[in-house]
Amino acid sequence: DLIPIAKEIEDFLNTINSNITVAIMGCAVNGPGEAKHADIGIAGGVNEGLLIKKGEIIRKVKQDDIVDELKKEIIKMTK
């Protein structure tokens, strides 16, 4: 469900005071292309999702871990 994920990431971004642009996409087929202007993002899929940086797929991640993995990548980008 994208809306709760987007809200969670928005709240997280507010705690770190960053100008990072994040894309939360529902489709792993179109997601990477549609998210190419974002600094980082995720695209959902069946049982897994994709972590994306600047439109390039970084790696596949289990669906249950995707939000935590996205947060870890955001933290790395802010250091």
C-alpha positions as CSV (number, residue, x, y, z in Angstrom):
1,D,0.0,0.0,0.0
2,L,1.8,3.1,-1.2
3,I,0.1,5.8,0.8
4,P,1.3,4.6,4.2
5,I,4.8,4.0,2.8
6,A,4.9,7.5,1.3
7,K,3.7,9.0,4.6
8,E,6.3,7.1,6.6
9,I,9.1,8.2,4.3
10,E,7.9,11.8,4.3
11,D,7.9,11.8,8.1
12,F,11.4,10.2,8.1
13,L,12.7,12.9,5.7
14,N,11.4,15.6,8.0
15,T,13.5,14.2,10.8
16,I,16.7,14.4,8.9
17,N,16.3,17.8,7.3
18,S,17.4,16.8,3.8
19,N,16.7,18.0,0.3
20,I,16.7,14.5,-1.1
21,T,13.9,13.8,-3.6
22,V,12.3,10.4,-3.1
23,A,10.0,8.5,-5.5
24,I,7.6,5.9,-4.2
25,M,6.4,3.9,-7.2
26,G,3.9,1.1,-7.4
27,C,5.2,-0.7,-10.5
28,A,8.6,-2.2,-11.0
29,V,8.1,-2.1,-14.8
30,N,7.6,1.6,-15.2
31,G,9.0,2.7,-11.8
32,P,12.7,3.1,-12.7
33,G,12.0,5.3,-15.7
34,E,9.4,7.4,-13.9
35,A,11.7,7.8,-10.9
36,K,14.7,8.9,-12.9
37,H,14.5,12.5,-11.7
38,A,14.4,11.5,-8.0
39,D,17.6,11.1,-6.0
40,I,16.4,7.7,-4.7
41,G,13.2,5.7,-4.8
42,I,11.5,2.4,-4.6
43,A,9.3,0.5,-7.0
44,G,7.0,-2.3,-5.9
45,G,6.7,-5.7,-7.3
46,V,5.4,-9.2,-6.4
47,N,7.1,-10.2,-3.1
48,E,10.0,-7.8,-3.8
49,G,10.8,-4.3,-4.9
50,L,13.5,-2.3,-6.5
51,L,15.8,0.3,-4.9
52,I,16.5,3.0,-7.5
53,K,19.0,5.8,-7.6
54,K,18.7,8.5,-10.3
55,G,16.7,6.0,-12.5
56,E,19.2,3.2,-12.1
57,I,18.2,0.0,-10.3
58,I,20.5,-0.5,-7.3
59,R,19.2,-3.9,-6.2
60,K,16.2,-6.0,-5.6
61,V,14.9,-6.1,-2.0
62,K,12.3,-8.3,-0.2
63,Q,9.0,-6.4,0.0
64,D,9.0,-6.6,3.8
65,D,12.4,-4.9,3.9
66,I,12.1,-2.3,1.3
67,V,11.1,0.7,3.5
68,D,14.0,0.0,5.9
69,E,16.4,-0.5,3.1
70,L,15.3,2.8,1.5
71,K,15.8,4.6,4.8
72,K,19.3,3.2,5.1
73,E,20.2,4.4,1.6
74,I,18.8,7.9,2.4
75,I,20.9,8.0,5.6
76,K,24.0,7.1,3.5
77,M,23.2,9.9,1.0
78,T,23.0,12.5,3.8
79,K,26.4,11.8,5.2
